[in-house]
């Protein structure tokens, strides 16, 4: 494990900061009870970390009311809650070709079973969607615009502030999938005109898997699509209307919430902008090195302004899976191959048959990892295309 070069941070960040491991271990050993659902001190203490994390995440995204920050299992779970809780049969939704299956599949089900119409806006040759395309796509029955803030395939960060302003003008709720960007780039819900933000904890927020959430703006209501225990007003048969209980169900992943709290604390102590700058320096070095290797093509990476540290490439004439297998087996380099759960991106790139090789950087990667990756890709390309 010590020799593994991990370049799959677009899937999940690894390793986590030591402080995250330590905080989770101490928390679960000492506070592994249901939060706030009983009157004894330990339950109250456990509930306090939930509320502290709720407040910390609200501040992190510049939300206004911490009760509108609700926890879920991950961003896929959160996106399903938002999409299925807003869209009605016969509605129209606007999304992009950059979306992850966390958005594509819920929308597909709505089109198949509830007569919902969806327009997927394409991205340009650099990987960006024009805000004006959203303006022209809005219809009288448009009830939601959903946008992947940062592509998990090509790393482009969409101009959500401008898109959100158009949504405000058109009075259409704006849902942003921040799975890749939360913890990498600053997200200000107020400034960016975001109505609903979905996030996951296990990527750049440096928490564990199994925790994520939504921030829901004051002007947005998401109807119940589930019901269950909240530990509050237990005699009431109808699931609670007030936030955060409105969208939280059953016993929480308290150790995951604790890990998220510790991850954000570490992130803020290091400076998110410093980490992002470090990751982008590595991405530029990787892009420049790959571009100098014969038969290697990078996608939407000519200009890395407005990107996160994710880069996709292929060796011409070779299947991405075969390249990834060689990187793993012969060089101990872990990366992601295939469609990365975002098939429409590959349809537009022309890589839908075999996908791409994707490398993604985290705060613990360094120059030597890039050097090893470039040497490995050059040897693989020379061997396969000899």
Beta strands, then each sheet from edge to edge (+ up, - down):
strand 1: 5-6
strand 2: 69-72
strand 3: 92-96
strand 4: 117-121
strand 5: 142-148
strand 6: 174-177
strand 7: 196-200
strand 8: 212-216
strand 9: 296-298
strand 10: 310-315
strand 11: 333-334
strand 12: 336-338
strand 13: 356-360
sheet 1: 1+ 11+
sheet 2: 2+ 8- 7+ 6+ 5+ 3+ 4+
sheet 3: 9+ 10- 13+ 12-
end
